[in-house]
Amino acid sequence: MMRKVKLVLGLLCSLILFAGCKPDMGKNQSKLSIKEQTHHADEQVTDNKMSDTAIIDHDAELVGGDWGVERILTPIRKHGFNMSVLLDPSGFPLVERFPDKEIVPIQGSYAENVIQAAEMYMGTPYEYGSDRTEPSSFDCSDFTRWVFLYALGVDLPWDSRSQAAYVEAFSKRRYTDLSKAHRGDLLFFTRYLGNRPSNYAGLKPSEKPITHMGIYLGNNKIIHSASKETGGVRIDQIRWKHLEYRFLFGAGILD
């Protein structure tokens, strides 16, 4: 009899202890959720190369970006479309694209699909005018195009100016204030002219062509393919350096 009583008491104690643990489990789950909402604290800046003037002041690819890359890419693209449609700066039709319906958004957001795909290519070498049909190397716009294509089946135009035209045609959220950027947005920049705000002050719009772009990570960070000298696909802070001074506009194309 005593054994049965002890067994019952033991089971009751176990149930009480289990019930007492439930709030702690909820707290742990809440902490995990909060960590996810901070958008990946492990997305750290790659290194200091994008701030090292000994490197960037002599980096021709930061100055040139993908400006003019459309002249390389145009011969391998095929014309043959209705000239009444909206065209990009390279003369190709702008067609709005949408995520493949069979792709499930990560944490309820297609932006996370984009970020996850982008991070897969960290360290991929930079190549000006890289092959748009495979991901062994990227320039800045090839990187963004490939990421959106791989992650969501969204086939963007082939260079930064054309992707900017796509944004202007179809984005419902375009801004020139970096504080309005959302995770997964496309950000557009002009060429590198130096690491001081004064290098960019007073420039006319015609003197600030779009030459570079990347994907916003949140927390003032960008993932992009900048140049050979800076190591290809990388993560950088935007504020308080030339990236902030070069910033032209950003936009979301997933909302």
N, C-alpha and C positions, 0 to 999 in steps of 0.2 A: 504494500500500500504506500509506504513511504517513498519507494522508488517511483511510483506513478505520480505522486505529489511533486517530487523533485523534478520529474520530467516535464510536468505541466508548467511548473514555475519557471523552469529553464526556457521553455518555449515562449512563455509570456515575456520573460526578460529579453529574449532575442527579438521578439516583435517590437517591444518598447524601444530597444536600442536601434533597430532598423528604422522605426518611425522617427526617432530622434535624429537619425542621420540624413533624413530627406531634405531638410532645409539647407544643410551643408552642400549636398549634391546640387541643389538648385543654385546655390551661390557659385559653385564651380562652373556650372553650365553658363551662368550669367557672366562670369569672368571671361570664359571662352568667347562668348558672343561679343563682349566689349572689345576683346583683343581683335576679333575679326573686323569689327566696325572701325578700328583705328587703321585699317587697311595695311596690314602686313608691316609690322615694325622692322622686319628683316630686310626691307627694301632700302639698303644703305647706299650711299654715294660710292661709286666704284673706286675712285682715287682722286688726287688733286690735279690731274693733268689739264682739266678744262679751266683751271685757275692759274696755271703755271705759265707766266708770260714768256719764259724762255722757250716754251713749246708753242703756245698758241700765236705768238707774234710772228712766227715763221711758218704757220700752218696754212698753206694755200687753199686747202679744202674747206677750212672755216671761212675764208674770205669768199670763195667761189660757191660753196655749197653745191646744190644740184642745178644752179643757174645754167641754162643752156643744154641740160641733159636731154631735153626733148628733141634736140637736133640729132642726137645719136639714136634715140629710140624710135623716132617717127618712121624711118625706112622699114622697120620690121613689123609695123602695124598696118592694117589694111583699111583703106577707105572704102566707100560704097554705102552711103547712107543718105537719108533724106536731109537736104541742106536746110530745111525749115526748122529742124530741131535745135535746141540750145547746144552750143559748142564750147569746149574748153579752149584755153589759149593755144593749144597745139592743133586745133582744128578738128577734134574728135567729139562725138556727141556725148553730152552729159545725161546719163540715165540714172535715176534714183535707185539705189539698191537697198535691200532689206535682209536682215538675218535669216538664215535658213530656219524654217519653222520646226525642223526636227532637232535643232540644237537647243539644249536646255540651258537657260541662263544660270550661271554660278551664283549662289547666294541671292538669286532673284534678279541679277543684274548682268546684262550682256557686257558691260564694261569690265567685269571680272574675267570673262572669257578672253577679252582682248588683252588684259594685263597678264593673265597667266600665259598666253601664247607669246607675248612680247618677252617675258622673262626667260622663256625657253631658249631664246637666241642671244642671251648675254654673251658678249665677247666675240660674236660673229664678226669677221673682218669687214672693214669698209672698202668699197670699190665704187668709184665714180662711174655712173652708167652701168651698174651691175645688171646681170641677167634677171629679168623679171619673172622668169619661169621656174627658178629654183633658188633655194635659200642658203647657198654656200657663202655668199657675200652680199652686202647691202650698201647702197647709199641711203640718204635719209628717207626719201620718199618710197624707195623700194621696200625698206623696212616696214613703214607704216602700211603700205599696200599689202604686203605679204601677211602681216599680222592679222589684219582685218579679214583677209581672204581665208587664211588658215583657221582662224578662230570662229568665224561666223558665216563664211561663204559670201562676204560682202566684197565685191571686186571694185576697188577704187581706181581712179585714173592713175597714170604712170609717173607723174612728177609732181613736185610740190606746188607749182603754180596751178596745175590742173586740179589737184586735190583741193586747193584753196577755192577755185572756181566751183567745184562740187559743193563745198561747204556753203559758199555764198548762194548757190542755187537752191539747196535743199535743207540746210540746217535751220531749226527753229530757235536755236540759242547760240548767238554769235556775240562776242564781246572783245573789248580792247583792254579791259581791266583784269589782270591776272587773278585777283581775289575772287572772281566769278567762275574760275575754272573748276570743272568737276573731273573726278577720276575717270579716265578713259577718253577724255577729250583730245582732239587734235590741236596742237599749238604750232603757230607759224612765226618764223623769224627772218630778219634780213641778214645780210652778210656781216662778217666780223670786221670791225673797223678799229678795234682797240678795246681796252678793258675799263674805260671811264665813261660816265654818262655824257660828258661833254663831247665825246666822239660822235654821238648820235643826235645831239641837240640841234634843232634848227634845220634838219635835213628835209628836203621836199619829198613828197610821196614817190616821185620818179627816181629819187636817189636812194630809196629803200626797197629794192626789189625783194620778193620772197625767194629765199635761197635755201632755207632749212626748215625742218619740221620734226615733231616728235609727239609722243603720247604722254599725257599728264597722269602722274601716279597719285596725286594728292600730296598733302604735307610738303608743298613747295618743291616737288621733285618731278623730273622728266626722265623717261627712258627713250633713247634715240641713238641713231648711228651718226656720229659727228664727223669723224675723219680717220685716216690711217694713223696719224700721229697720236691721237687720243685713244686708239684701241678699238674702234668699231662700236658695236652696240654696248651702251653703258648707261648708268644712272647718275644724274647730276642734280644739284641744287640749282634753282633758277634765280632766286633773289640775290641782290647785292653782288652781282657779277655781270659780265657782258651778256649773258642770256636774257637777263631782265631788260637790259637797255636795247637789245635787238628785237625784243618781242613786238610783234605787229598785231596779231589777234588770235583768238582761239574759238573753238566751236564744238558743240556736241552733235554727233550724227546718229546717236542711238536713242534719242528721246524726242 
